[in-house]
């Protein structure tokens, strides 16, 4: 029980530390990615002031990429909407192409059937005339 309470206490310490660290990071650093050297210094400082498990947790909460490169739900939603619209437009264009192609094939097929009927009637008429 005591170990579980200590773990919960460490978690709350880590959460408090994450908010303290993120507030302490200058805005220019928040907009660009932290360098590996900055991350190493921060990790060392966290290890000094808390245990290693808390330091690893805090570092996992800080993005290695620039904050502006992180993807939000709104951004993903907008991108999926654009993709769905493009997919819908492509599907409509494909359907129109298929209908035009089917129409041409149908006309060709009907013309071929009529022509073959004419040839067949001519062959039958010629065979009857010979007999």
N, CA, C and O atoms as a Tinker XYZ file with bonds, in Angstrom:
   524  protein
     1  N      0.822000   -1.189000    0.000000    73     2
     2  CA     0.000000    0.000000    0.000000    64     1     3
     3  C      0.866000    1.253000    0.000000    63     2     4     5
     4  O      0.582000    2.224000   -0.701000    81     3
     5  N      1.924000    1.211000    0.798000    73     3     6
     6  CA     2.816000    2.368000    0.883000    64     5     7
     7  C      3.509000    2.603000   -0.457000    63     6     8     9
     8  O      3.710000    3.749000   -0.859000    81     7
     9  N      3.873000    1.526000   -1.148000    73     7    10
    10  CA     4.531000    1.654000   -2.458000    64     9    11
    11  C      3.570000    2.273000   -3.466000    63    10    12    13
    12  O      3.966000    3.096000   -4.292000    81    11
    13  N      2.288000    1.864000   -3.390000    73    11    14
    14  CA     1.303000    2.422000   -4.318000    64    13    15
    15  C      1.093000    3.909000   -4.047000    63    14    16    17
    16  O      0.996000    4.701000   -4.985000    81    15
    17  N      1.021000    4.295000   -2.772000    73    15    18
    18  CA     0.882000    5.706000   -2.424000    64    17    19
    19  C      2.091000    6.502000   -2.895000    63    18    20    21
    20  O      1.948000    7.626000   -3.377000    81    19
    21  N      3.293000    5.917000   -2.756000    73    19    22
    22  CA     4.517000    6.587000   -3.207000    64    21    23
    23  C      4.480000    6.769000   -4.731000    63    22    24    25
    24  O      4.889000    7.808000   -5.248000    81    23
    25  N      3.984000    5.747000   -5.445000    73    23    26
    26  CA     3.886000    5.833000   -6.901000    64    25    27
    27  C      2.917000    6.943000   -7.313000    63    26    28    29
    28  O      3.192000    7.708000   -8.237000    81    27
    29  N      1.771000    7.020000   -6.609000    73    27    30
    30  CA     0.796000    8.072000   -6.907000    64    29    31
    31  C      1.387000    9.434000   -6.585000    63    30    32    33
    32  O      1.197000   10.393000   -7.334000    81    31
    33  N      2.102000    9.518000   -5.470000    73    31    34
    34  CA     2.741000   10.776000   -5.090000    64    33    35
    35  C      3.778000   11.194000   -6.136000    63    34    36    37
    36  O      3.874000   12.371000   -6.482000    81    35
    37  N      4.554000   10.228000   -6.636000    73    35    38
    38  CA     5.537000   10.512000   -7.687000    64    37    39
    39  C      4.847000   10.993000   -8.957000    63    38    40    41
    40  O      5.337000   11.893000   -9.639000    81    39
    41  N      3.699000   10.379000   -9.270000    73    39    42
    42  CA     2.961000   10.784000  -10.469000    64    41    43
    43  C      2.514000   12.241000  -10.350000    63    42    44    45
    44  O      2.675000   13.025000  -11.285000    81    43
    45  N      1.952000   12.595000   -9.194000    73    43    46
    46  CA     1.516000   13.979000   -8.994000    64    45    47
    47  C      2.703000   14.929000   -8.997000    63    46    48    49
    48  O      2.611000   16.043000   -9.512000    81    47
    49  N      3.830000   14.485000   -8.415000    73    47    50
    50  CA     5.042000   15.305000   -8.467000    64    49    51
    51  C      5.467000   15.519000   -9.912000    63    50    52    53
    52  O      5.870000   16.617000  -10.295000    81    51
    53  N      5.373000   14.455000  -10.716000    73    51    54
    54  CA     5.770000   14.547000  -12.119000    64    53    55
    55  C      4.851000   15.495000  -12.873000    63    54    56    57
    56  O      5.316000   16.291000  -13.690000    81    55
    57  N      3.554000   15.418000  -12.607000    73    55    58
    58  CA     2.606000   16.301000  -13.283000    64    57    59
    59  C      2.899000   17.747000  -12.906000    63    58    60    61
    60  O      2.906000   18.630000  -13.764000    81    59
    61  N      3.141000   17.987000  -11.617000    73    59    62
    62  CA     3.483000   19.335000  -11.163000    64    61    63
    63  C      4.770000   19.798000  -11.819000    63    62    64    65
    64  O      4.890000   20.956000  -12.220000    81    63
    65  N      5.744000   18.880000  -11.928000    73    63    66
    66  CA     7.027000   19.227000  -12.509000    64    65    67
    67  C      6.882000   19.521000  -14.003000    63    66    68    69
    68  O      7.537000   20.424000  -14.524000    81    67
    69  N      6.021000   18.755000  -14.696000    73    67    70
    70  CA     5.802000   19.000000  -16.127000    64    69    71
    71  C      5.252000   20.398000  -16.329000    63    70    72    73
    72  O      5.709000   21.126000  -17.210000    81    71
    73  N      4.248000   20.789000  -15.497000    73    71    74
    74  CA     3.719000   22.131000  -15.680000    64    73    75
    75  C      4.739000   23.192000  -15.313000    63    74    76    77
    76  O      4.789000   24.249000  -15.943000    81    75
    77  N      5.559000   22.920000  -14.291000    73    75    78
    78  CA     6.594000   23.883000  -13.914000    64    77    79
    79  C      7.631000   24.003000  -15.012000    63    78    80    81
    80  O      8.029000   25.108000  -15.380000    81    79
    81  N      8.074000   22.854000  -15.542000    73    79    82
    82  CA     9.104000   22.856000  -16.586000    64    81    83
    83  C      8.570000   23.514000  -17.845000    63    82    84    85
    84  O      9.268000   24.323000  -18.458000    81    83
    85  N      7.324000   23.181000  -18.253000    73    83    86
    86  CA     6.808000   23.764000  -19.489000    64    85    87
    87  C      6.579000   25.259000  -19.340000    63    86    88    89
    88  O      6.674000   25.993000  -20.324000    81    87
    89  N      6.279000   25.728000  -18.133000    73    87    90
    90  CA     6.147000   27.175000  -17.926000    64    89    91
    91  C      7.518000   27.841000  -17.918000    63    90    92    93
    92  O      7.648000   29.010000  -18.280000    81    91
    93  N      8.546000   27.088000  -17.501000    73    91    94
    94  CA     9.886000   27.660000  -17.408000    64    93    95
    95  C     10.586000   27.701000  -18.756000    63    94    96    97
    96  O     11.575000   28.415000  -18.918000    81    95
    97  N     10.086000   26.946000  -19.723000    73    95    98
    98  CA    10.719000   26.936000  -21.043000    64    97    99
    99  C     10.374000   28.241000  -21.740000    63    98   100   101
   100  O      9.196000   28.584000  -21.844000    81    99
   101  N     11.358000   28.971000  -22.214000    73    99   102
   102  CA    11.058000   30.228000  -22.897000    64   101   103
   103  C     10.219000   29.998000  -24.146000    63   102   104   105
   104  O     10.320000   28.942000  -24.770000    81   103
   105  N      9.379000   30.986000  -24.526000    73   103   106
   106  CA     8.514000   30.823000  -25.700000    64   105   107
   107  C      9.289000   30.476000  -26.965000    63   106   108   109
   108  O      8.788000   29.713000  -27.791000    81   107
   109  N     10.484000   31.007000  -27.142000    73   107   110
   110  CA    11.242000   30.699000  -28.357000    64   109   111
   111  C     11.591000   29.218000  -28.405000    63   110   112   113
   112  O     11.634000   28.633000  -29.487000    81   111
   113  N     11.842000   28.595000  -27.243000    73   111   114
   114  CA    12.147000   27.168000  -27.196000    64   113   115
   115  C     10.880000   26.354000  -27.403000    63   114   116   117
   116  O     10.912000   25.272000  -27.989000    81   115
   117  N      9.744000   26.894000  -26.907000    73   115   118
   118  CA     8.492000   26.161000  -27.060000    64   117   119
   119  C      8.096000   26.070000  -28.534000    63   118   120   121
   120  O      7.476000   25.087000  -28.939000    81   119
   121  N      8.437000   27.056000  -29.328000    73   119   122
   122  CA     8.065000   27.044000  -30.734000    64   121   123
   123  C      8.996000   26.191000  -31.577000    63   122   124   125
   124  O      8.595000   25.715000  -32.640000    81   123
   125  N     10.223000   25.987000  -31.134000    73   123   126
   126  CA    11.144000   25.150000  -31.884000    64   125   127
   127  C     11.489000   23.932000  -31.042000    63   126   128   129
   128  O     11.288000   23.927000  -29.828000    81   127
   129  N     12.001000   22.917000  -31.685000    73   127   130
   130  CA    12.338000   21.689000  -30.972000    64   129   131
   131  C     13.490000   21.952000  -30.019000    63   130   132   133
   132  O     14.396000   22.736000  -30.305000    81   131
   133  N     13.432000   21.273000  -28.871000    73   131   134
   134  CA    14.548000   21.380000  -27.928000    64   133   135
   135  C     15.724000   20.617000  -28.512000    63   134   136   137
   136  O     15.557000   19.552000  -29.107000    81   135
   137  N     16.904000   21.169000  -28.337000    73   135   138
   138  CA    18.076000   20.457000  -28.827000    64   137   139
   139  C     18.327000   19.259000  -27.914000    63   138   140   141
   140  O     17.829000   19.204000  -26.790000    81   139
   141  N     19.087000   18.328000  -28.403000    73   139   142
   142  CA    19.412000   17.145000  -27.615000    64   141   143
   143  C     20.181000   17.529000  -26.356000    63   142   144   145
   144  O     20.026000   16.903000  -25.308000    81   143
   145  N     21.009000   18.559000  -26.468000    73   143   146
   146  CA    21.774000   19.037000  -25.313000    64   145   147
   147  C     20.820000   19.605000  -24.247000    63   146   148   149
   148  O     20.984000   19.329000  -23.058000    81   147
   149  N     19.830000   20.393000  -24.673000    73   147   150
   150  CA    18.845000   20.932000  -23.727000    64   149   151
   151  C     18.059000   19.813000  -23.058000    63   150   152   153
   152  O     17.803000   19.854000  -21.854000    81   151
   153  N     17.685000   18.826000  -23.839000    73   151   154
   154  CA    16.942000   17.703000  -23.280000    64   153   155
   155  C     17.788000   16.937000  -22.274000    63   154   156   157
   156  O     17.283000   16.501000  -21.240000    81   155
   157  N     19.075000   16.771000  -22.571000    73   155   158
   158  CA    19.972000   16.062000  -21.644000    64   157   159
   159  C     20.133000   16.841000  -20.342000    63   158   160   161
   160  O     20.107000   16.262000  -19.256000    81   159
   161  N     20.300000   18.170000  -20.461000    73   159   162
   162  CA    20.433000   18.997000  -19.251000    64   161   163
   163  C     19.159000   18.944000  -18.415000    63   162   164   165
   164  O     19.219000   18.839000  -17.190000    81   163
   165  N     18.032000   19.015000  -19.061000    73   163   166
   166  CA    16.762000   18.959000  -18.350000    64   165   167
   167  C     16.596000   17.615000  -17.662000    63   166   168   169
   168  O     16.155000   17.547000  -16.514000    81   167
   169  N     16.950000   16.542000  -18.366000    73   167   170
   170  CA    16.850000   15.199000  -17.791000    64   169   171
   171  C     17.758000   15.077000  -16.568000    63   170   172   173
   172  O     17.346000   14.524000  -15.549000    81   171
   173  N     18.974000   15.582000  -16.657000    73   171   174
   174  CA    19.911000   15.531000  -15.525000    64   173   175
   175  C     19.351000   16.326000  -14.345000    63   174   176   177
   176  O     19.426000   15.876000  -13.202000    81   175
   177  N     18.790000   17.506000  -14.617000    73   175   178
   178  CA    18.218000   18.329000  -13.554000    64   177   179
   179  C     17.051000   17.613000  -12.888000    63   178   180   181
   180  O     16.912000   17.641000  -11.666000    81   179
   181  N     16.209000   16.970000  -13.702000    73   179   182
   182  CA    15.071000   16.233000  -13.151000    64   181   183
   183  C     15.535000   15.051000  -12.310000    63   182   184   185
   184  O     14.935000   14.758000  -11.276000    81   183
   185  N     16.598000   14.367000  -12.739000    73   183   186
   186  CA    17.135000   13.242000  -11.967000    64   185   187
   187  C     17.667000   13.725000  -10.620000    63   186   188   189
   188  O     17.557000   13.015000   -9.620000    81   187
   189  N     18.241000   14.929000  -10.587000    73   187   190
   190  CA    18.754000   15.483000   -9.327000    64   189   191
   191  C     17.615000   15.810000   -8.363000    63   190   192   193
   192  O     17.726000   15.570000   -7.161000    81   191
   193  N     16.513000   16.362000   -8.896000    73   191   194
   194  CA    15.430000   16.835000   -8.040000    64   193   195
   195  C     14.314000   15.815000   -7.842000    63   194   196   197
   196  O     13.449000   16.018000   -6.989000    81   195
   197  N     14.310000   14.752000   -8.587000    73   195   198
   198  CA    13.315000   13.683000   -8.452000    64   197   199
   199  C     14.014000   12.378000   -8.821000    63   198   200   201
   200  O     15.194000   12.383000   -9.169000    81   199
   201  N     13.302000   11.278000   -8.748000    73   199   202
   202  CA    13.946000   10.015000   -9.135000    64   201   203
   203  C     13.926000    9.852000  -10.660000    63   202   204   205
   204  O     13.285000   10.623000  -11.374000    81   203
   205  N     14.631000    8.845000  -11.131000    73   203   206
   206  CA    14.796000    8.650000  -12.581000    64   205   207
   207  C     13.476000    8.329000  -13.272000    63   206   208   209
   208  O     13.253000    8.739000  -14.411000    81   207
   209  N     12.600000    7.597000  -12.584000    73   207   210
   210  CA    11.308000    7.236000  -13.172000    64   209   211
   211  C     10.481000    8.497000  -13.448000    63   210   212   213
   212  O      9.841000    8.604000  -14.494000    81   211
   213  N     10.495000    9.437000  -12.523000    73   211   214
   214  CA     9.770000   10.691000  -12.710000    64   213   215
   215  C     10.395000   11.494000  -13.840000    63   214   216   217
   216  O      9.684000   12.096000  -14.644000    81   215
   217  N     11.725000   11.506000  -13.903000    73   215   218
   218  CA    12.425000   12.238000  -14.964000    64   217   219
   219  C     12.060000   11.672000  -16.334000    63   218   220   221
   220  O     11.830000   12.429000  -17.277000    81   219
   221  N     12.007000   10.348000  -16.446000    73   219   222
   222  CA    11.644000    9.725000  -17.721000    64   221   223
   223  C     10.199000   10.056000  -18.091000    63   222   224   225
   224  O      9.885000   10.281000  -19.260000    81   223
   225  N      9.325000   10.085000  -17.088000    73   223   226
   226  CA     7.926000   10.421000  -17.350000    64   225   227
   227  C      7.804000   11.862000  -17.855000    63   226   228   229
   228  O      7.103000   12.130000  -18.831000    81   227
   229  N      8.485000   12.773000  -17.186000    73   227   230
   230  CA     8.423000   14.181000  -17.582000    64   229   231
   231  C      8.982000   14.348000  -18.990000    63   230   232   233
   232  O      8.405000   15.081000  -19.794000    81   231
   233  N     10.087000   13.688000  -19.301000    73   231   234
   234  CA    10.680000   13.807000  -20.636000    64   233   235
   235  C      9.757000   13.225000  -21.699000    63   234   236   237
   236  O      9.724000   13.714000  -22.828000    81   235
   237  N      9.005000   12.181000  -21.343000    73   235   238
   238  CA     8.072000   11.608000  -22.325000    64   237   239
   239  C      6.907000   12.552000  -22.602000    63   238   240   241
   240  O      6.267000   12.458000  -23.650000    81   239
   241  N      6.627000   13.464000  -21.664000    73   239   242
   242  CA     5.537000   14.433000  -21.854000    64   241   243
   243  C      5.963000   15.624000  -22.704000    63   242   244   245
   244  O      5.120000   16.323000  -23.265000    81   243
   245  N      7.267000   15.856000  -22.799000    73   243   246
   246  CA     7.764000   16.980000  -23.593000    64   245   247
   247  C      8.050000   16.505000  -25.013000    63   246   248   249
   248  O      8.807000   15.553000  -25.201000    81   247
   249  N      7.463000   17.143000  -26.001000    73   247   250
   250  CA     7.671000   16.686000  -27.375000    64   249   251
   251  C      9.097000   16.966000  -27.852000    63   250   252   253
   252  O      9.694000   17.989000  -27.518000    81   251
   253  N      9.618000   16.038000  -28.634000    73   251   254
   254  CA    10.943000   16.242000  -29.218000    64   253   255
   255  C     10.830000   17.108000  -30.473000    63   254   256   257
   256  O     11.808000   17.714000  -30.909000    81   255
   257  N      9.644000   17.156000  -31.037000    73   255   258
   258  CA     9.409000   17.956000  -32.248000    64   257   259
   259  C      8.937000   19.345000  -31.851000    63   258   260   261
   260  O      8.496000   19.550000  -30.720000    81   259
   261  N      9.026000   20.302000  -32.772000    73   259   262
   262  CA     8.500000   21.633000  -32.468000    64   261   263
   263  C      7.010000   21.567000  -32.160000    63   262   264   265
   264  O      6.286000   20.749000  -32.729000    81   263
   265  N      6.564000   22.419000  -31.271000    73   263   266
   266  CA     5.164000   22.437000  -30.885000    64   265   267
   267  C      4.283000   22.701000  -32.103000    63   266   268   269
   268  O      3.179000   22.166000  -32.202000    81   267
   269  N      4.765000   23.518000  -33.019000    73   267   270
   270  CA     3.968000   23.828000  -34.212000    64   269   271
   271  C      3.821000   22.625000  -35.134000    63   270   272   273
   272  O      2.931000   22.614000  -35.984000    81   271
   273  N      4.685000   21.598000  -34.985000    73   271   274
   274  CA     4.598000   20.406000  -35.822000    64   273   275
   275  C      3.641000   19.357000  -35.267000    63   274   276   277
   276  O      3.339000   18.375000  -35.944000    81   275
   277  N      3.160000   19.558000  -34.034000    73   275   278
   278  CA     2.261000   18.578000  -33.446000    64   277   279
   279  C      0.906000   18.654000  -34.133000    63   278   280   281
   280  O      0.458000   19.732000  -34.524000    81   279
   281  N      0.266000   17.519000  -34.275000    73   279   282
   282  CA    -1.011000   17.428000  -34.968000    64   281   283
   283  C     -2.135000   17.493000  -33.943000    63   282   284   285
   284  O     -2.085000   16.823000  -32.912000    81   283
   285  N     -3.146000   18.301000  -34.232000    73   283   286
   286  CA    -4.303000   18.408000  -33.347000    64   285   287
   287  C     -5.481000   17.664000  -33.954000    63   286   288   289
   288  O     -5.474000   17.320000  -35.136000    81   287
   289  N     -6.483000   17.422000  -33.137000    73   287   290
   290  CA    -7.694000   16.752000  -33.631000    64   289   291
   291  C     -8.375000   17.591000  -34.705000    63   290   292   293
   292  O     -8.870000   17.056000  -35.698000    81   291
   293  N     -8.398000   18.900000  -34.506000    73   291   294
   294  CA    -9.033000   19.780000  -35.496000    64   293   295
   295  C     -8.321000   19.699000  -36.836000    63   294   296   297
   296  O     -8.965000   19.655000  -37.884000    81   295
   297  N     -6.980000   19.678000  -36.805000    73   295   298
   298  CA    -6.199000   19.580000  -38.034000    64   297   299
   299  C     -6.498000   18.255000  -38.739000    63   298   300   301
   300  O     -6.733000   18.227000  -39.947000    81   299
   301  N     -6.487000   17.155000  -37.971000    73   299   302
   302  CA    -6.778000   15.850000  -38.571000    64   301   303
   303  C     -8.189000   15.813000  -39.139000    63   302   304   305
   304  O     -8.414000   15.268000  -40.220000    81   303
   305  N     -9.132000   16.387000  -38.418000    73   303   306
   306  CA   -10.508000   16.418000  -38.895000    64   305   307
   307  C    -10.604000   17.179000  -40.215000    63   306   308   309
   308  O    -11.279000   16.739000  -41.146000    81   307
   309  N     -9.928000   18.317000  -40.289000    73   307   310
   310  CA    -9.940000   19.106000  -41.527000    64   309   311
   311  C     -9.284000   18.343000  -42.671000    63   310   312   313
   312  O     -9.792000   18.351000  -43.792000    81   311
   313  N     -8.161000   17.684000  -42.398000    73   311   314
   314  CA    -7.474000   16.920000  -43.440000    64   313   315
   315  C     -8.319000   15.745000  -43.920000    63   314   316   317
   316  O     -8.371000   15.469000  -45.118000    81   315
   317  N     -8.992000   15.042000  -42.980000    73   315   318
   318  CA    -9.853000   13.934000  -43.372000    64   317   319
   319  C    -11.053000   14.432000  -44.178000    63   318   320   321
   320  O    -11.511000   13.755000  -45.098000    81   319
   321  N    -11.556000   15.606000  -43.835000    73   319   322
   322  CA   -12.667000   16.179000  -44.606000    64   321   323
   323  C    -12.227000   16.495000  -46.030000    63   322   324   325
   324  O    -12.955000   16.218000  -46.984000    81   323
   325  N    -11.031000   17.078000  -46.176000    73   323   326
   326  CA   -10.504000   17.356000  -47.520000    64   325   327
   327  C    -10.331000   16.053000  -48.297000    63   326   328   329
   328  O    -10.671000   15.977000  -49.478000    81   327
   329  N     -9.803000   15.036000  -47.631000    73   327   330
   330  CA    -9.591000   13.744000  -48.288000    64   329   331
   331  C    -10.917000   13.126000  -48.710000    63   330   332   333
   332  O    -11.032000   12.598000  -49.816000    81   331
   333  N    -11.926000   13.188000  -47.827000    73   331   334
   334  CA   -13.237000   12.628000  -48.148000    64   333   335
   335  C    -13.857000   13.360000  -49.336000    63   334   336   337
   336  O    -14.468000   12.735000  -50.203000    81   335
   337  N    -13.700000   14.689000  -49.377000    73   335   338
   338  CA   -14.230000   15.470000  -50.493000    64   337   339
   339  C    -13.529000   15.094000  -51.802000    63   338   340   341
   340  O    -14.183000   14.904000  -52.828000    81   339
   341  N    -12.201000   14.988000  -51.761000    73   339   342
   342  CA   -11.445000   14.605000  -52.953000    64   341   343
   343  C    -11.826000   13.199000  -53.406000    63   342   344   345
   344  O    -11.957000   12.939000  -54.602000    81   343
   345  N    -12.003000   12.297000  -52.448000    73   343   346
   346  CA   -12.392000   10.927000  -52.772000    64   345   347
   347  C    -13.785000   10.899000  -53.398000    63   346   348   349
   348  O    -14.027000   10.153000  -54.347000    81   347
   349  N    -14.693000   11.705000  -52.873000    73   347   350
   350  CA   -16.041000   11.786000  -53.416000    64   349   351
   351  C    -16.026000   12.325000  -54.848000    63   350   352   353
   352  O    -16.714000   11.803000  -55.725000    81   351
   353  N    -15.232000   13.377000  -55.070000    73   351   354
   354  CA   -15.122000   13.944000  -56.421000    64   353   355
   355  C    -14.526000   12.928000  -57.388000    63   354   356   357
   356  O    -14.982000   12.812000  -58.525000    81   355
   357  N    -13.514000   12.196000  -56.946000    73   355   358
   358  CA   -12.894000   11.181000  -57.811000    64   357   359
   359  C    -13.879000   10.061000  -58.113000    63   358   360   361
   360  O    -13.937000    9.565000  -59.238000    81   359
   361  N    -14.649000    9.665000  -57.115000    73   359   362
   362  CA   -15.636000    8.610000  -57.319000    64   361   363
   363  C    -16.683000    9.051000  -58.337000    63   362   364   365
   364  O    -17.094000    8.262000  -59.188000    81   363
   365  N    -17.114000   10.306000  -58.254000    73   363   366
   366  CA   -18.090000   10.843000  -59.209000    64   365   367
   367  C    -17.514000   10.874000  -60.622000    63   366   368   369
   368  O    -18.193000   10.512000  -61.582000    81   367
   369  N    -16.264000   11.306000  -60.746000    73   367   370
   370  CA   -15.615000   11.336000  -62.063000    64   369   371
   371  C    -15.472000    9.926000  -62.626000    63   370   372   373
   372  O    -15.686000    9.708000  -63.819000    81   371
   373  N    -15.112000    8.970000  -61.776000    73   371   374
   374  CA   -14.983000    7.577000  -62.224000    64   373   375
   375  C    -16.333000    7.024000  -62.669000    63   374   376   377
   376  O    -16.420000    6.294000  -63.657000    81   375
   377  N    -17.391000    7.381000  -61.926000    73   375   378
   378  CA   -18.727000    6.899000  -62.289000    64   377   379
   379  C    -19.149000    7.455000  -63.646000    63   378   380   381
   380  O    -19.706000    6.726000  -64.467000    81   379
   381  N    -18.888000    8.739000  -63.890000    73   379   382
   382  CA   -19.233000    9.342000  -65.176000    64   381   383
   383  C    -18.437000    8.695000  -66.308000    63   382   384   385
   384  O    -18.989000    8.432000  -67.376000    81   383
   385  N    -17.164000    8.440000  -66.089000    73   383   386
   386  CA   -16.333000    7.772000  -67.090000    64   385   387
   387  C    -16.855000    6.368000  -67.380000    63   386   388   389
   388  O    -16.926000    5.948000  -68.535000    81   387
   389  N    -17.217000    5.653000  -66.328000    73   387   390
   390  CA   -17.751000    4.293000  -66.496000    64   389   391
   391  C    -19.054000    4.312000  -67.278000    63   390   392   393
   392  O    -19.266000    3.472000  -68.153000    81   391
   393  N    -19.941000    5.278000  -66.967000    73   391   394
   394  CA   -21.207000    5.362000  -67.689000    64   393   395
   395  C    -20.981000    5.654000  -69.170000    63   394   396   397
   396  O    -21.629000    5.047000  -70.024000    81   395
   397  N    -20.073000    6.572000  -69.483000    73   395   398
   398  CA   -19.789000    6.899000  -70.884000    64   397   399
   399  C    -19.209000    5.685000  -71.605000    63   398   400   401
   400  O    -19.593000    5.389000  -72.737000    81   399
   401  N    -18.297000    4.993000  -70.959000    73   399   402
   402  CA   -17.666000    3.821000  -71.576000    64   401   403
   403  C    -18.697000    2.703000  -71.764000    63   402   404   405
   404  O    -18.714000    2.042000  -72.803000    81   403
   405  N    -19.543000    2.496000  -70.772000    73   403   406
   406  CA   -20.581000    1.462000  -70.882000    64   405   407
   407  C    -21.545000    1.781000  -72.010000    63   406   408   409
   408  O    -21.971000    0.888000  -72.743000    81   407
   409  N    -21.888000    3.051000  -72.149000    73   407   410
   410  CA   -22.804000    3.469000  -73.214000    64   409   411
   411  C    -22.188000    3.188000  -74.591000    63   410   412   413
   412  O    -22.857000    2.670000  -75.484000    81   411
   413  N    -20.887000    3.542000  -74.751000    73   411   414
   414  CA   -20.209000    3.262000  -76.039000    64   413   415
   415  C    -20.164000    1.768000  -76.326000    63   414   416   417
   416  O    -20.401000    1.349000  -77.459000    81   415
   417  N    -19.861000    0.958000  -75.313000    73   415   418
   418  CA   -19.796000   -0.493000  -75.511000    64   417   419
   419  C    -21.172000   -1.069000  -75.862000    63   418   420   421
   420  O    -21.281000   -1.970000  -76.693000    81   419
   421  N    -22.202000   -0.548000  -75.231000    73   419   422
   422  CA   -23.553000   -1.027000  -75.509000    64   421   423
   423  C    -23.952000   -0.713000  -76.945000    63   422   424   425
   424  O    -24.502000   -1.565000  -77.643000    81   423
   425  N    -23.670000    0.524000  -77.388000    73   423   426
   426  CA   -23.983000    0.886000  -78.775000    64   425   427
   427  C    -23.205000    0.005000  -79.757000    63   426   428   429
   428  O    -23.764000   -0.429000  -80.764000    81   427
   429  N    -21.946000   -0.260000  -79.484000    73   427   430
   430  CA   -21.127000   -1.109000  -80.351000    64   429   431
   431  C    -21.710000   -2.523000  -80.396000    63   430   432   433
   432  O    -21.796000   -3.133000  -81.461000    81   431
   433  N    -22.106000   -3.032000  -79.240000    73   431   434
   434  CA   -22.663000   -4.380000  -79.164000    64   433   435
   435  C    -23.963000   -4.486000  -79.962000    63   434   436   437
   436  O    -24.161000   -5.451000  -80.701000    81   435
   437  N    -24.850000   -3.499000  -79.814000    73   435   438
   438  CA   -26.115000   -3.509000  -80.565000    64   437   439
   439  C    -25.833000   -3.429000  -82.066000    63   438   440   441
   440  O    -26.440000   -4.153000  -82.856000    81   439
   441  N    -24.907000   -2.543000  -82.457000    73   439   442
   442  CA   -24.548000   -2.436000  -83.885000    64   441   443
   443  C    -23.990000   -3.739000  -84.416000    63   442   444   445
   444  O    -24.315000   -4.141000  -85.533000    81   443
   445  N    -23.157000   -4.403000  -83.638000    73   443   446
   446  CA   -22.568000   -5.680000  -84.068000    64   445   447
   447  C    -23.650000   -6.746000  -84.208000    63   446   448   449
   448  O    -23.637000   -7.522000  -85.163000    81   447
   449  N    -24.574000   -6.788000  -83.272000    73   447   450
   450  CA   -25.655000   -7.781000  -83.343000    64   449   451
   451  C    -26.507000   -7.546000  -84.590000    63   450   452   453
   452  O    -26.864000   -8.502000  -85.279000    81   451
   453  N    -26.838000   -6.288000  -84.889000    73   451   454
   454  CA   -27.644000   -5.975000  -86.082000    64   453   455
   455  C    -26.882000   -6.368000  -87.350000    63   454   456   457
   456  O    -27.451000   -6.954000  -88.271000    81   455
   457  N    -25.577000   -6.035000  -87.385000    73   455   458
   458  CA   -24.786000   -6.377000  -88.573000    64   457   459
   459  C    -24.691000   -7.888000  -88.751000    63   458   460   461
   460  O    -24.795000   -8.385000  -89.872000    81   459
   461  N    -24.496000   -8.614000  -87.670000    73   459   462
   462  CA   -24.410000  -10.070000  -87.779000    64   461   463
   463  C    -25.740000  -10.679000  -88.194000    63   462   464   465
   464  O    -25.771000  -11.686000  -88.901000    81   463
   465  N    -26.829000  -10.077000  -87.760000    73   463   466
   466  CA   -28.145000  -10.554000  -88.218000    64   465   467
   467  C    -28.278000  -10.358000  -89.714000    63   466   468   469
   468  O    -28.804000  -11.226000  -90.412000    81   467
   469  N    -27.794000   -9.200000  -90.225000    73   467   470
   470  CA   -27.847000   -8.961000  -91.674000    64   469   471
   471  C    -27.007000   -9.983000  -92.415000    63   470   472   473
   472  O    -27.428000  -10.500000  -93.450000    81   471
   473  N    -25.823000  -10.279000  -91.895000    73   471   474
   474  CA   -24.953000  -11.276000  -92.545000    64   473   475
   475  C    -25.615000  -12.642000  -92.495000    63   474   476   477
   476  O    -25.597000  -13.380000  -93.480000    81   475
   477  N    -26.198000  -12.981000  -91.356000    73   475   478
   478  CA   -26.844000  -14.283000  -91.206000    64   477   479
   479  C    -28.055000  -14.412000  -92.154000    63   478   480   481
   480  O    -28.238000  -15.454000  -92.783000    81   479
   481  N    -28.862000  -13.377000  -92.254000    73   479   482
   482  CA   -30.004000  -13.388000  -93.158000    64   481   483
   483  C    -29.508000  -13.515000  -94.595000    63   482   484   485
   484  O    -30.088000  -14.270000  -95.376000    81   483
   485  N    -28.455000  -12.799000  -94.960000    73   483   486
   486  CA   -27.894000  -12.883000  -96.315000    64   485   487
   487  C    -27.367000  -14.281000  -96.603000    63   486   488   489
   488  O    -27.547000  -14.799000  -97.705000    81   487
   489  N    -26.713000  -14.898000  -95.612000    73   487   490
   490  CA   -26.193000  -16.252000  -95.815000    64   489   491
   491  C    -27.325000  -17.249000  -95.982000    63   490   492   493
   492  O    -27.250000  -18.143000  -96.825000    81   491
   493  N    -28.362000  -17.103000  -95.189000    73   491   494
   494  CA   -29.509000  -18.007000  -95.306000    64   493   495
   495  C    -30.207000  -17.822000  -96.661000    63   494   496   497
   496  O    -30.581000  -18.804000  -97.302000    81   495
   497  N    -30.383000  -16.566000  -97.099000    73   495   498
   498  CA   -31.006000  -16.275000  -98.361000    64   497   499
   499  C    -30.149000  -16.858000  -99.509000    63   498   500   501
   500  O    -30.685000  -17.424000 -100.462000    81   499
   501  N    -28.846000  -16.714000  -99.407000    73   499   502
   502  CA   -27.962000  -17.267000 -100.447000    64   501   503
   503  C    -28.028000  -18.783000 -100.482000    63   502   504   505
   504  O    -28.011000  -19.381000 -101.557000    81   503
   505  N    -28.104000  -19.410000  -99.313000    73   503   506
   506  CA   -28.177000  -20.866000  -99.258000    64   505   507
   507  C    -29.494000  -21.363000  -99.819000    63   506   508   509
   508  O    -29.531000  -22.394000 -100.491000    81   507
   509  N    -30.573000  -20.649000  -99.555000    73   507   510
   510  CA   -31.875000  -21.036000 -100.063000    64   509   511
   511  C    -31.908000  -20.848000 -101.591000    63   510   512   513
   512  O    -32.496000  -21.659000 -102.307000    81   511
   513  N    -31.266000  -19.764000 -102.087000    73   511   514
   514  CA   -31.255000  -19.506000 -103.525000    64   513   515
   515  C    -30.473000  -20.576000 -104.258000    63   514   516   517
   516  O    -30.829000  -20.924000 -105.384000    81   515
   517  N    -29.434000  -21.102000 -103.667000    73   515   518
   518  CA   -28.621000  -22.141000 -104.299000    64   517   519
   519  C    -29.391000  -23.457000 -104.349000    63   518   520   521
   520  O    -29.268000  -24.198000 -105.324000    81   519
   521  N    -30.143000  -23.750000 -103.371000    73   519   522
   522  CA   -30.858000  -25.026000 -103.311000    64   521   523
   523  C    -32.048000  -24.955000 -104.141000    63   522   524
   524  O    -32.796000  -25.929000 -104.231000    81   523
